[in-house]
Amino acid sequence: MSDDRLIVALDVPDALSGLELAEGLGDAVSFYKIGLGMLTGGGLALARELKDDHGKRIFLDMKLFDIGATVEAAVRGLSRFDLDFLTVHGDPHVVDAAAQAKGDMKILAVTILTSLDRADLDAALIRPGDVADLVVERAARAFVAGADGVIASPREAAAIRALPEAAGKLIVTPGVRPAGAARGDQKRTETPAAAIAAGADHIVVGRPVHQAPDPRAAAQAILAELG
């Protein structure tokens, strides 16, 4: 089994495409993220197949947000799929509800999406302040509310790792781009090695792998960079 610090995002249209990609990556990748975009394309069925038939770890990235009772019910239902990680928004009431129903899953709280910058937060009427400072504060509050880990950009990983509340917790970083790769819609990015050095436990990489001419080679290059 490969180094599970690399999580490959199966950001493809449907489960058949996702399975084809995973089979092409083979034993080079052991951990996959299935996101909201594939939910109606058979995402949960793919999660089960990758777990049961291929022995992979699964990160279901749903970013749940609702009133507490609804989040708790949704998480309880998803806990029956033998998932490894599940994301919810990092608001304390959401995290607390998810933690009550998670079963064996790890609940990861989203701090601030890596595609957002201060201008985006202003447009959403989010309170003033440096983005990194807000991410760290949201991470601390999520840990207190019961999160097993957080989702944050690599640029904030070191400050989160330094929090007393972060002891024994996971930091998972999207917004990771190998040297020379296009940033796409991500605004707060770092290289794989920099993310791990900053304190991330796992990095999430999507397009630089699945859009590469040789996805397996691209994944292996990222793993080599991690050392």
N, C-alpha and C positions, 0 to 999 in steps of 0.2 A: 504494500500500500504506500502511496506517495505521501509527501509532506502535506499534512492537512492545514497548514497555515495559509495555503492558497485555496480560496473558494472561487470557483468559476461561476459567473452569473449566466444562467441559461436564458438570456434575453432574446429569445427567438420566438417565432409566431405561435408555435403549437407543440404539443407533446411529442409528436413524431420527429419534428426537427430537433427538439431537445435530446431525444433518445439517440438520434443519429450522431449528434455532436458528442454526446457522452461516450458512445461506443467508439468513435474515432479517437477520443482522448485516451480511452482505455485506462491502464493502470497509472498513467501520468498524473491523473487527478482523482482525488478521493472525496472531495467535498463540493457540493453544488448548491447554488442559490436559485430558487424558483420564485419569481416575483409576481406582482399583481397583474402584469400584462399578459401572463400566460394562464391566469386563473380560469378563463372561459375557454382556453385551448387545451384543457386536459391536464393542467398543472398538478392537481392533487393525485391524479392517476399516475403521472410521471414520477412524482415523489415516491409513491408506494413501490413502483417498479424498480426505481434506482436503489431504494433501500432493500427490498426483499430479494430481488434477482441479481443485483450487482454489488451489494454490500457497501453502497456509498452513504456518506453522511449528507443530510439535507437541512438547508437553511430556507425556511419559508418566509419570504419578505412581504408581508401583507400590510405593515404599518397601520395596524388597527387603531381606530379612534372612534369613541362613542361614549355614551353614558356607561357607568361602571357595570351595571347589570348586563348590558348587551355585550360588552367586552368580555366579561366573565363567561357568558354563555358561548360566545364564539371560540374562546380559547379552550374551553372544556371540550367542545366538539373537535377542534383541531388536535387536541392532545391524543386522540385515538389513532392518529396517523403515524405514530412513532417517529416524530420529527426531532431534530436536534436543536435547532434555533428557530425562534419566531419573533418577528419584530412588532412592536406597538409604538405609538407615539409616546414621547417621554414625559407627558403631563402626569404628575403624581397619582391622580385618581385613576388614570388608565393603567398605569404600571401596577398599582396596588390590586386592581381588579384582576388583571392578567395573572399576577403572582398567586392569587387564590385558586386558580384553576389549571395551572400549567402542567401538572403531572411531572413527567421526567424531562420535559422540554426546558431549555434555557430561554428566558425572556430577555430580549435585547431592546433597549429603549432608544428610539431615534431622538437625537438632540436637535440639530438643525441640519436639514438636507444639504449635502455637499454641492448641490447645484445652485444654492442660494448665496447671495452676498448681502451687504448692508442695504443696498438699494431695494432688493427684493423684500427684505424684512420691513423696511419703511413702507413699502406699498401694501404690506399685509398688516400694518398698524402694530407691529411688534415693537416693544419698548426700545428706546435708544440704548446704545452701548456697543462696544466692540463685539464683533461676531464671536471671536474666540472666547471672550469672557462669558458671553451668554451660553455658549456650548458647555463650558466647564461647569457653570452653575446648574444648568439643566441636568448634566450628568450626575452631579452630586445629589441633587434632589431625587433623581430616578433611582440611584443606588439605595438611598434611605427608604424609598417607597417599595423596594423589593426586587429591583431589576438584577438579573444575573450578569448583565453587561450592557454596553451602550454601543450605538452606531455613531461614529464621528469621523470627521476628515482626519487624514494623517497629520495635518498641521496642528491639531489640538490634542493629539494622542499623548504627548509627553506631559502636558499640564493636567490631563485627566488622570494619567497614571500616578502623578504625584499627590492626588487627593487621598486623604486618610480613608475616605469612604470607598476608594477603589481597590483596597486590599482584597485579593482573591476574586476580583471581578474580571470580566472579559471586555476587551476593546476590539471592535471589529471595524475596519476602515474601508469603505468604498472610496471612490475618487482617487484610485491608485492607477498610475499610468507609467508603464516602462519608459525608460529614457528614449526620447525621440517619438513617442506615440502622440497622436492627436488628443487634445483635451476633451473634445466633443462638447457636451453641455455641462461638464463639471467645471466648477470655478475655484475649488480649493483642493488642489491635487498635490501628490508627491509620488516619488518612485517607490517600488516595492521594498527595496532595502531600507529606504529612509523611514517608511511607515513602521516596519518591524523595529528598527533602531529606536524609534520614538516611543515604543511601548505597546504597539498593536500586537494582539494575539493572532489575528487572522486578517488577511487582506482580501478584498473582493475585486475581481477583475472580470470584465465582460467583453466589450467590443475588441480590445487588443488581442483577445484569444479567438473569439468566434468569427471575427472578420478577417483574421490573418489567413494568408494563402495556405499555411500549414498550421492549424490550431494546436496540434500536439507539440510541434516544435516551439510554438510561441509559449505554451504553458511550461515546457521544460526550460526555456530560457528564463522565464520569471522565477522558477524554482532555483535555478542556478544562481540568479542574482541574490536570492535570499540567503544562500550559503549554508 
